[in-house]
Amino acid sequence: MFTSDYKIKAVLMDDKSLNRTLSRLAHQIVESNRGAENLVLVGILTRGVQIAERLVAKIEPLEGRRLPLGMLDITFYRDDMLRKLKKPRVQATNIPFDIDGKVVMLVDDVLYTGRTIRAALDALMDFGRPARIQLAVLIDRGHRELPIKADFIGQEVKTTAGEEVRVKLKNVDGEDGVYLVEALNETKIQASQ
């Protein structure tokens, strides 16, 4: 599950609570938008896409139709790309629909400093001019460095500098769960941020 560089401090969500949280988020998204008529979802690679796929599946029976789903790679939009990423892993962005005039639900797993979302907003604007952009995250762990706030939050978790939130999803990691972990080696945590 984890390398020996990390110690699990708490299980924040098991598979059942993760599923319940996603169901609640899907209902909140539909209710807040008074339906899903003009709504499209765009997940930030990698786990944001997996979460967005699950939200689309949960919204479909509520609205009677499948919402458009896109995936966004923010690698080249990151403000730390040249400093931290020696060999960036670039993946394919795929937004196979027009976002002009749409309500774009940007989806990610963990909201932390806000820098990932800032990069995602920059990347998204290269595809058009949405009517509105909303943000849904599974976990908000605080410690913002930029004025970014999620519209829909699965769970808020207070963390310290030495802690991380790790989201595990079946189709990526072989299991569903959200864990609060602590790095056993402080340099590892700095390298991963």
C-alpha positions in Angstrom: 0.0 0.0 0.0 2.7 2.5 1.0 6.4 2.5 0.9 8.4 2.4 4.1 9.0 6.2 3.8 5.5 6.8 5.2 3.5 6.0 8.4 -0.3 5.9 8.3 -1.6 8.2 11.0 -5.3 7.8 10.3 -7.8 6.3 7.8 -9.8 9.3 6.7 -12.1 7.3 4.4 -12.6 3.6 3.7 -14.2 2.4 0.5 -17.8 2.8 1.9 -17.3 6.3 3.2 -15.5 7.3 0.0 -18.5 6.1 -2.0 -21.0 7.9 0.3 -18.9 11.1 0.1 -19.0 11.0 -3.7 -22.8 10.4 -3.7 -23.2 13.4 -1.4 -21.0 15.6 -3.7 -23.0 14.5 -6.8 -26.2 15.5 -5.1 -24.8 18.8 -4.0 -23.5 19.6 -7.5 -26.8 18.9 -9.1 -28.8 20.8 -6.5 -26.5 23.9 -6.5 -26.6 24.1 -10.3 -30.4 23.5 -10.4 -29.8 20.4 -12.5 -27.0 19.6 -14.9 -28.2 21.0 -18.2 -25.1 23.2 -18.9 -22.6 21.3 -16.8 -19.4 19.5 -17.9 -16.8 17.9 -15.7 -13.0 18.1 -16.2 -10.8 16.0 -14.0 -7.2 16.9 -13.2 -4.9 14.0 -14.1 -4.6 11.5 -12.5 -6.9 11.0 -9.5 -9.1 14.0 -10.3 -10.1 12.2 -13.5 -11.0 9.1 -11.6 -13.1 11.1 -9.1 -14.8 13.0 -12.0 -15.7 9.7 -13.7 -17.4 8.5 -10.5 -19.2 11.8 -10.1 -20.5 11.5 -13.7 -21.7 8.0 -13.0 -23.5 9.2 -9.8 -25.1 12.2 -11.6 -26.4 10.2 -14.5 -29.3 8.5 -12.7 -30.2 11.8 -11.0 -30.4 13.7 -14.3 -31.2 10.9 -16.8 -28.2 11.7 -19.0 -24.4 11.2 -19.0 -22.5 14.5 -18.6 -19.5 15.3 -20.8 -16.2 14.4 -19.1 -12.7 15.7 -20.0 -9.2 15.2 -18.5 -6.7 17.9 -18.0 -2.9 17.6 -17.7 -1.4 20.7 -16.0 2.3 19.6 -16.2 3.4 22.5 -18.4 1.3 25.1 -16.4 2.8 24.4 -13.0 4.9 27.2 -11.6 7.4 24.7 -10.1 7.9 22.6 -13.2 11.4 23.7 -14.0 12.5 23.7 -10.3 11.1 20.4 -9.0 10.2 18.2 -12.0 13.4 17.0 -13.6 11.6 14.5 -15.9 8.0 15.7 -16.0 5.4 12.9 -16.7 3.3 14.5 -19.4 -0.1 12.9 -20.1 -2.7 13.6 -22.7 -5.2 16.4 -22.1 -8.6 15.4 -23.6 -11.5 17.8 -23.6 -13.6 16.5 -26.5 -16.3 19.2 -26.2 -16.7 22.9 -26.3 -16.5 24.6 -23.0 -17.6 28.1 -24.2 -20.7 29.2 -22.2 -20.6 26.0 -20.1 -20.4 25.5 -16.3 -17.1 23.6 -16.0 -16.8 21.5 -12.8 -13.0 21.2 -12.3 -12.4 18.1 -10.1 -9.3 17.1 -8.1 -8.5 14.8 -5.3 -6.7 17.0 -2.7 -6.7 20.8 -2.4 -3.6 22.0 -0.6 -1.7 25.2 -1.6 -3.9 26.1 -4.5 -1.1 26.0 -7.0 -2.4 22.9 -8.8 -5.8 24.6 -9.3 -4.2 27.9 -10.5 -2.3 25.9 -13.1 -5.5 24.0 -14.1 -7.4 27.3 -14.5 -4.6 28.6 -16.8 -4.7 25.4 -18.8 -8.5 25.3 -19.0 -8.7 28.9 -20.4 -6.7 27.7 -23.4 -9.8 25.7 -24.4 -12.4 28.5 -24.3 -14.4 30.8 -22.2 -16.7 29.0 -19.8 -19.8 30.8 -18.3 -18.5 29.7 -14.9 -15.9 27.4 -13.4 -16.6 25.6 -10.1 -14.2 23.4 -8.1 -15.0 20.0 -6.5 -12.4 18.3 -4.3 -12.5 15.1 -2.3 -10.2 16.5 0.4 -9.4 20.1 1.5 -6.3 20.0 3.7 -5.8 23.7 4.1 -2.5 25.6 4.0 -3.4 27.7 1.0 -0.8 29.9 -0.6 -3.1 31.3 -3.2 -6.7 32.6 -2.8 -8.4 29.5 -4.1 -11.5 28.0 -2.5 -13.5 24.8 -3.5 -17.2 25.1 -4.1 -17.8 21.4 -3.2 -15.7 19.6 -0.6 -15.9 16.0 0.4 -14.0 16.4 3.7 -11.9 19.1 5.3 -8.8 17.8 7.1 -6.5 19.8 9.2 -2.9 18.8 8.6 0.6 19.8 9.7 3.6 20.5 7.5 4.9 16.9 8.0 1.7 15.3 7.0 0.1 14.4 3.7 -3.2 13.2 2.5 -3.0 10.1 0.2 -6.0 9.2 -1.9 -6.1 5.7 -3.2 -8.5 4.7 -6.0 -9.3 1.2 -7.3 -8.7 1.8 -10.9 -5.3 3.5 -10.2 -4.0 2.0 -6.9 -6.0 -1.2 -6.6 -8.0 0.0 -3.5 -10.3 2.8 -2.4 -9.3 4.8 0.7 -8.0 8.1 1.9 -5.2 8.2 4.4 -3.4 10.8 6.6 0.2 9.8 6.4 3.4 11.2 7.9 6.8 11.1 6.1 9.4 9.2 8.1 12.1 11.1 6.1 11.4 14.9 6.0 13.2 15.3 2.7 10.7 13.0 1.0 7.8 15.2 1.9 9.5 18.3 0.5 10.3 16.5 -2.7 6.7 15.4 -3.2 5.1 18.9 -2.8 
